Amino acid sequence: MGVQSKAGSKAPVTAQRSRKRSVALKLTVIARQLRVTFDQSVEQSGLTRAKWTLIATVAQHPGATQRTIAEALEVREITAGRLVDRLCEEGYLKRQENPSDRRAYCVYLTPAAQPLLDTLDELAKIHEAAIFAGFEPADIEKLEEYLDAIGRNLSGFRNTRTTGK
């Protein structure tokens, strides 16, 4: 099936695919490949995706509530709560009362989580070396600028769709 061009000839749909669409699809595929490859490496060290992402999130946001953690992990609060329960039982996390909200608890890492964070850091360094092989620091800086701009655009687009403005 073709698309009618201005000149009246039919061109294949794939020929009409814009460079922007091609780049967007590549970003999607690469993001998935990055996630899957890292997950596989982490699983070999005995950590599930659920565990390592929760530990990394709490490390980045000490004292976060389950609601904040759920938002960061893009899961429901009940799911985040179960994960927190499990990691508290395993000794990696602890809950403390939230001084500003008696209904909520703040979640913190315990010292037992540090070896897991060290493992994640080492694995991340290995992956970064492989992923960015051949890149100069200026290349990475420019890529980061582009990705930040795409992130801002996407956030603005989502906000527009959500608010209807």
FENZI-V728370 format. One record per residue. PHI is phi in whole degrees, 0 to 359 (999 if undefined). PSI is psi in degrees with one decimal (999 if undefined). D_FIRST is the distance of its C-alpha to the first C-alpha in Angstrom with 1 decimal. Layout:
phi:PHI psi:PSI d_first:D_FIRST
phi:PHI psi:PSI d_first:D_FIRST
//
This chain:
phi:999 psi:137.6 d_first:0.0
phi:243 psi:171.6 d_first:3.8
phi:249 psi:135.6 d_first:7.1
phi:288 psi:124.4 d_first:9.9
phi:268 psi:172.2 d_first:12.7
phi:297 psi:-30.6 d_first:16.4
phi:282 psi:-6.8 d_first:16.8
phi:96 psi:-8.2 d_first:14.4
phi:271 psi:155.1 d_first:12.1
phi:269 psi:134.0 d_first:8.4
phi:241 psi:143.8 d_first:8.5
phi:300 psi:148.3 d_first:6.6
phi:304 psi:-40.2 d_first:7.2
phi:297 psi:-32.0 d_first:10.1
phi:290 psi:-24.1 d_first:11.6
phi:275 psi:-12.0 d_first:11.9
phi:299 psi:127.7 d_first:13.7
phi:283 psi:159.8 d_first:17.2
phi:299 psi:-35.7 d_first:20.3
phi:298 psi:-43.2 d_first:21.7
phi:295 psi:-41.1 d_first:19.1
phi:300 psi:-44.8 d_first:19.5
phi:295 psi:-42.9 d_first:23.3
phi:299 psi:-42.2 d_first:23.1
phi:295 psi:-40.0 d_first:21.3
phi:298 psi:-42.6 d_first:23.9
phi:300 psi:-42.0 d_first:26.7
phi:297 psi:-47.0 d_first:25.6
phi:295 psi:-45.3 d_first:25.5
phi:295 psi:-40.9 d_first:28.7
phi:300 psi:-42.5 d_first:30.5
phi:295 psi:-44.3 d_first:29.8
phi:298 psi:-41.4 d_first:31.0
phi:300 psi:-47.5 d_first:34.1
phi:297 psi:-48.4 d_first:34.9
phi:296 psi:-44.5 d_first:34.5
phi:297 psi:-44.3 d_first:36.4
phi:293 psi:-43.3 d_first:39.2
phi:303 psi:-42.5 d_first:39.4
phi:296 psi:-41.0 d_first:39.8
phi:295 psi:-42.7 d_first:42.6
phi:293 psi:-40.7 d_first:44.3
phi:299 psi:-33.4 d_first:44.1
phi:295 psi:-23.9 d_first:46.0
phi:268 psi:4.5 d_first:48.8
phi:97 psi:6.6 d_first:48.9
phi:253 psi:136.8 d_first:47.2
phi:275 psi:162.5 d_first:44.4
phi:302 psi:-43.4 d_first:41.7
phi:301 psi:-44.2 d_first:43.3
phi:292 psi:-49.9 d_first:46.7
phi:291 psi:-34.9 d_first:46.0
phi:291 psi:-36.5 d_first:43.9
phi:293 psi:-46.0 d_first:46.6
phi:298 psi:-43.3 d_first:49.3
phi:296 psi:-39.0 d_first:47.5
phi:295 psi:-45.4 d_first:46.9
phi:293 psi:-34.8 d_first:50.6
phi:297 psi:-37.2 d_first:51.6
phi:282 psi:-25.6 d_first:49.7
phi:227 psi:67.6 d_first:50.9
phi:301 psi:135.7 d_first:54.4
phi:85 psi:8.9 d_first:55.7
phi:294 psi:150.9 d_first:52.3
phi:274 psi:166.5 d_first:52.1
phi:301 psi:-35.5 d_first:49.9
phi:298 psi:-46.8 d_first:47.8
phi:297 psi:-42.1 d_first:47.3
phi:297 psi:-44.6 d_first:46.5
phi:300 psi:-43.3 d_first:44.0
phi:297 psi:-43.6 d_first:42.2
phi:295 psi:-38.2 d_first:42.2
phi:274 psi:-7.5 d_first:40.9
phi:58 psi:48.8 d_first:38.4
phi:229 psi:170.0 d_first:39.9
phi:286 psi:155.8 d_first:42.0
phi:302 psi:-39.2 d_first:45.7
phi:297 psi:-38.1 d_first:46.7
phi:293 psi:-46.0 d_first:44.7
phi:299 psi:-40.4 d_first:46.2
phi:299 psi:-41.9 d_first:49.6
phi:295 psi:-41.3 d_first:49.4
phi:296 psi:-43.3 d_first:48.4
phi:298 psi:-44.9 d_first:51.3
phi:306 psi:-48.5 d_first:53.6
phi:297 psi:-43.9 d_first:52.7
phi:285 psi:-24.0 d_first:53.2
phi:292 psi:-44.5 d_first:56.5
phi:298 psi:-35.4 d_first:57.7
phi:279 psi:-6.5 d_first:56.8
phi:89 psi:8.4 d_first:58.8
phi:271 psi:-25.8 d_first:56.1
phi:232 psi:160.6 d_first:56.0
phi:219 psi:149.0 d_first:58.6
phi:256 psi:143.2 d_first:58.6
phi:226 psi:148.7 d_first:61.0
phi:300 psi:142.0 d_first:61.7
phi:276 psi:117.9 d_first:60.1
phi:296 psi:-22.8 d_first:63.0
phi:261 psi:-7.8 d_first:61.0
phi:209 psi:104.1 d_first:59.4
phi:294 psi:-16.3 d_first:61.5
phi:277 psi:-17.8 d_first:58.5
phi:248 psi:158.0 d_first:56.5
phi:241 psi:148.9 d_first:57.2
phi:264 psi:142.1 d_first:56.5
phi:249 psi:133.0 d_first:55.1
phi:229 psi:157.1 d_first:56.5
phi:282 psi:151.5 d_first:56.3
phi:259 psi:167.4 d_first:59.4
phi:302 psi:-25.9 d_first:60.8
phi:295 psi:-20.3 d_first:59.3
phi:281 psi:-18.7 d_first:55.8
phi:300 psi:-43.3 d_first:56.7
phi:299 psi:-33.4 d_first:56.2
phi:292 psi:-40.7 d_first:52.7
phi:296 psi:-39.0 d_first:52.0
phi:297 psi:-41.9 d_first:53.4
phi:297 psi:-45.9 d_first:51.2
phi:300 psi:-40.3 d_first:48.1
phi:296 psi:-44.0 d_first:49.2
phi:296 psi:-43.7 d_first:49.7
phi:297 psi:-40.6 d_first:46.3
phi:298 psi:-41.4 d_first:44.7
phi:298 psi:-40.9 d_first:46.6
phi:297 psi:-45.4 d_first:45.4
phi:294 psi:-42.5 d_first:41.7
phi:299 psi:-40.7 d_first:42.1
phi:298 psi:-41.4 d_first:43.6
phi:288 psi:-44.0 d_first:40.8
phi:294 psi:-40.3 d_first:38.0
phi:256 psi:20.2 d_first:39.5
phi:301 psi:131.6 d_first:40.9
phi:88 psi:-6.1 d_first:40.9
phi:271 psi:139.0 d_first:40.6
phi:273 psi:157.1 d_first:43.4
phi:307 psi:-38.2 d_first:44.8
phi:295 psi:-34.9 d_first:43.5
phi:296 psi:-44.4 d_first:39.9
phi:293 psi:-39.8 d_first:40.3
phi:298 psi:-43.2 d_first:41.8
phi:293 psi:-42.6 d_first:38.9
phi:301 psi:-43.2 d_first:36.4
phi:298 psi:-40.1 d_first:38.4
phi:298 psi:-44.5 d_first:38.4
phi:297 psi:-45.0 d_first:34.6
phi:295 psi:-38.2 d_first:34.2
phi:298 psi:-42.8 d_first:36.9
phi:296 psi:-42.8 d_first:35.1
phi:298 psi:-42.2 d_first:31.8
phi:299 psi:-43.4 d_first:33.9
phi:297 psi:-44.6 d_first:35.6
phi:299 psi:-44.3 d_first:32.4
phi:296 psi:-41.5 d_first:31.0
phi:297 psi:-43.8 d_first:34.3
phi:297 psi:-40.4 d_first:34.3
phi:296 psi:-44.6 d_first:30.8
phi:297 psi:-42.0 d_first:31.9
phi:296 psi:-38.9 d_first:35.1
phi:296 psi:-43.3 d_first:33.5
phi:294 psi:-37.4 d_first:31.2
phi:289 psi:-44.2 d_first:34.3
phi:273 psi:-17.0 d_first:36.7
phi:79 psi:12.6 d_first:34.3
phi:258 psi:999 d_first:35.6
//
